[in-house]
Amino acid sequence: MSKIQMALPFGTEKEGIEDLHDLLFEQRITQLIFARPVKVDGSTIDYGLGPTNVVRVPKNETSFEKDLSGANYSFWKLNLSPHLEMGEEAYMRIRFKVRNPGRTWIWKHSGIAKYGAVVDLRIADVRETVTMPDWNAFENRILKIQKLNVFVSAPAPLQLRVTNPPLHYVRLLEGRAWEPYIGRAVDLLRLSKLVIYQWRNCEDDPVDHNAPFRIFIDLSKEFPPIRIGDLLLTAVLLFLSILIGFYLAPHLPTINKKMLDLWSKFQILVGGLTLLGFLALVFRNYRYIRPLLDSVRKIFLKIEDLIYKIPSLFL
């Protein structure tokens, strides 16, 4: 076997694939991945099932199939290196950069506020691919998955309300330990936590197009009661604000003139950016605007990635 094809129920970046081959030979990382001691020997790893060859997925030999992809779904062709002989077993690990989660992760809104999410994952399920009619032709080419492990990471404030099928286990993600694998901090200030949910199929019930594996999760925020400490902190901040106001009162004429000049410039800047944002939203599908928005988005993501790598430098 020289290549495989992957149909994903979410939109990915066109160059958003990463081969994790080299990370699998770092002892610290492999023990995190497999949650057990792993023996690394040359080009093989042994995580309890005997030595297994690790194959590469060269990025320059992968192709994003634009004609079979859309905003909420993507199709990839991946070349394996080296090629596999008939009956040969191998291990590969890759990562995709998600551009749009589509219907796999849907935020629940109340006005502009997010108070939860609905997660809908379907593996080897082509029956409801109404938005992807070309994918139906691949139904008989879907390989059986004998052993399936599915993980979902969710912010800790989102409490699990409903799940089907039942969970295999739940645990807290130790963000700092996983930073070498992820390549960046999970959280910029390392304050928020992620909860890992895992599902497994029955070993006697392999997953394929005749027996797809579906996962549904309903997550909602748990709003804590107001504490006395919160009220006291609010009172202290209000008191300090009043004191600052009394202190600044005698100097208001001078401050007001400077503030008005600064405020006028700020309004012009904000107004201009708002107008540009509105025009970009209205004409976002215009052929000259779309490449510009994509370029701005890429620059923003690169800056964000660099910022989130800063905490990892101090490990």
N, C-alpha and C positions, 0 to 999 in steps of 0.2 A: 504494500500500500504506500503510495507516494503522496497523497493529499486527502484532505477531508473538507467537507463543506459544513458550515454552521449557519443556521437560521436563528436569529436572536429577536425576541419580542420587545426590543427597545432600540431607540436610535443611538448610533455610535459615531464618534468622530471618524472621518475618512482615513486618518492615519493614527487612529486611536487603539492600536493593538501593541501589546508588549509581551515579549517572550521572557518567561521567568526561569529559564533553564539554569542559568548560573546561580541563582539564589537557592536552588535545590541542593547544591553541594556545600552550602554553609550550614554546619552542624546546628548552630543555635536556631536558625530559621526553620530547618526541616523538623526539628523537634517540636516547634510551635505548630507547624502545619499538621503533622500527624499525631500530635499529642502523645508521643512515645519516643523512646530512644530509636534513632535511625543510624544505620551503618552506611557510610559513604565509602565507595571503593571504585576509583577510576571514573568510568562513565556510568556506573550503576549505583542505585540506592536500594537499601533493604529496610523496609518499614514493617517487617513482620511476615511478609509473604514470599520471602526469598529475593535474591538480587533481581532488580528490574532495570532495564536500559532506560535512560532518559533521552528523549529526542528533542531536537530544536525545531522551532517554527520561525525560520528567518523572516524578519519583517520585510525585507526587500523582495521576498518571494510570495508574499500574501497579496490578495487582491480584494478590495471592497467592491462588491457588485452593485453599482449604482442603479442599474435597471431593475434589480430585485429588492431594492431598499427604498425606504421612505423615512419620513420624520420620526415615526414611532416604531420602526422595525428595520433590521439590517441583515444583510447576507454577505458571508465571507467565504473565500476559498483559501485554504491554508496548506502550504507545502510542508512536508515533514523531512527532516534531515537528521540521520540517514533514513532511507526508505525501509519499510518493514517487509519482511518475508512472510509468506503464508504461515499462520499459526504463531507468529512471534508476538510477544507481549512487550509493551513499552509504556512509559509514562510521559505525559506532556502537561505543562501548566502555562496558561496564558492569561492575560488580563486585558479587558476592553475598557476604554474611556467612554462612559455613557454621556451622550449628548441630550437625550430626551428619554425619560423612563417609560413614556407611553402609559399604557394601562397596567403596567406591573407595579407602579407606585402612584397612587392618586391621593393628593392632599385633600383633607376635609376642611372646608372653610366656613367661617361665620363672619360675613362681611369681608374684611381684608385680613382677618386673623386666621391662622391655622391652628386647629385644635385636635388634629388627629390625621390618620392616613389609612387607606385601604390598600392592601397588597394582594395582587392576583398574579400568581405564577403558574404557568402551564408548560409542562415538558412533554414533547412529542405529541402535542395536541394540534391537529390541523383542521379539525371540524369547524371551528369558528374563525378561520382565517379569511373572513369576508373582505377585509381590506387588502389582502395579499393573495389574489386568485392564482398568481403564478406559482405560489408555494404548494398548491395542491398536487402539482405534478411530481413533487418529491416524496409523496406519502409512502410509496413502496420502497424508498431508498433510506428510510429512517432506520438506523441501527438499534438493536435492542440494548438497553442499558440494564445490565444484570444487577449492579449495585449503585444506587443513586444516593448522594448526600447533597442536601440543599441547605444553604445557610442564608439567613436574612439578618442584617445589622440594622438596628433601629435606635434612635436616641432614647436614653433611659427614661425621660419624662413621659414618653408614650407608653401607656400601660396596655397590655394585651387583654382585649375584651373577648374576642372570638377567634378560634382557629380551626381549620379543617384541612387535612387530617390532624390527629393528635401529634403533639410535639415529641421529638426524641429526647431533647434536653434543652435547657436554657442556661446561659452563663453570662458573666460580665466580661467584656473585652478589656484586657490590660493594654491600653493604648501605647504606652511607652515601650513595652516589650515587642510590639508589632511594628514599630516605626521603621526598623531596618528593612522589613518586608514590604511595607506600604510605600516607603520612600519619602514620607513626609509625616508631619504630626497629624494625629486624628483630630485634635482640637488645638487651636492656636495658643490658648492659655492653659491647656491641659486641665480644664475644669469639668467639662461635660463628659459624660460616660455613654458608651454604647452597649446595648444588650444584644447577644447573639442567640438567635433561635435556629434550631436544626431539626430537619425532617429526614427520614430514611424510608426507602421502600422495603417491602418484605422481600427477602432473598428468593422466595419461591414465586414471586410475582414480578418478573422483569418489566421494564417500562418500554413501550413502543407505541406505534400509532393506533394499535387496537386496544391498548391499555395505558393511556396517558396518565401522567402524574400531575394532579392539580393541587395547588395550595392557595388557601384564602385566609387572610389575616385582617382583623379589624383592630386598629390601634387608636387610643384616645388619650388625651392629656388628663392627668389627675390634678385637679386644682386644690392646693392645700388651703386649710383655713387660715384666716388672718391672725398672726401672732402678736402678742403684746410688744415683742421686740421690734416688729415692723412698724407699729404705731409710734413707739418711742423714737425710732430712727427718723421717721417722717416729721415728728414734732421738732427734733433737733435741727434738721435741715431747714425747716420753715423758720425757726428762730434765727439761725445763722443768716438766712436770706434777708430777714428784717433788719438785723444789725448792719449788714453790708449796705442796705438801702439807706439807713440813717447816716452812715459814714460818707456815702457818696453824694448825699443831698446838697451840701454846700458847694460842691464842684460841678454841679449839673450843667451850668451854661457852657463851660469849656468842653466837658465830656460830650454834651449833646451835639455840638457842632461837629466834632470829630466822628462821633458815632453815626450821625446823619450822612456824612460824606462816605464813610465806610459802608453804611447800609445801602446807599444808592448804588454804589459799585457792585455790591453783593447781589442786589435785585436784578441789575442788568445781566450779570453772569448767570444767575439762576434762571432768569427769564429766557435768555438765549439757549441755554442747555435744555430747558423744558420744551421750547419750540422745536429744537432739533430732534429731541426724543419723540415728540408727537409726530413730526413729519416722517421720521424713520419708521415709526409704528404703522402709519397709514400706508406708506409706500414700501413696506419691508419686502414685498414679493416682486418689486420692480427689478428688472435684471441688472440695473446699474447700482441699486441700493443694496441688494442681497450680498454681493461680494464685500462691500464696505462694512456691513454689519458683521459678517463672518470674520473679517480681519480684526475689527474692534474686539469681538468676543475672544479671539485667540490671544490677543495682547493681554486682555484682562485675565484670562485663565493662566497665562504664563506668569504674570505678576503674582496672582494668588498662589500658584504653586511654589514660587520662590519664597513668598512670605511664610507659607506653611512648612517649608523645609528648614527654616531658621531654628525652631526648637530642637530639631533632630541633630543639629550640629553640636549641641551641648550634652549629648548622651555619653 
